């Protein structure tokens, strides 16, 4: 018999590289998703406005990169403007979705890490 933790883990949802739920169900406010590395996203926003979804994506991409020790991508994702009424550029959305749910580059340690 599976433990409660195991059952919860199996019930976790994920998105694909296009931002669609892999289980085919609609994305609802409050839904959380498992990233490629196994982390759990913050709850999906309740607001139907694009700005909330954009900010959610940026926030989670930055958190994922920081959690992996990937300062380069944390900086890139964190430089995206938040709170914008206009949509994010398609390339930005694609790169964040890929990073979160489909493919993550190997994190290369910096040369200055450990110096100081």
Protein Blocks (a to p, Z undefined) as FASTA:
>chain_A
ZZfklmmmmmpccddfkopafklpacdehiacddfkopacddddfbfbfklmmmmmmmmm
mmmmmmnopaklmmmmmmpcghiabdcdfklmmmmmmmmmmoccdddddfkgoiZZ
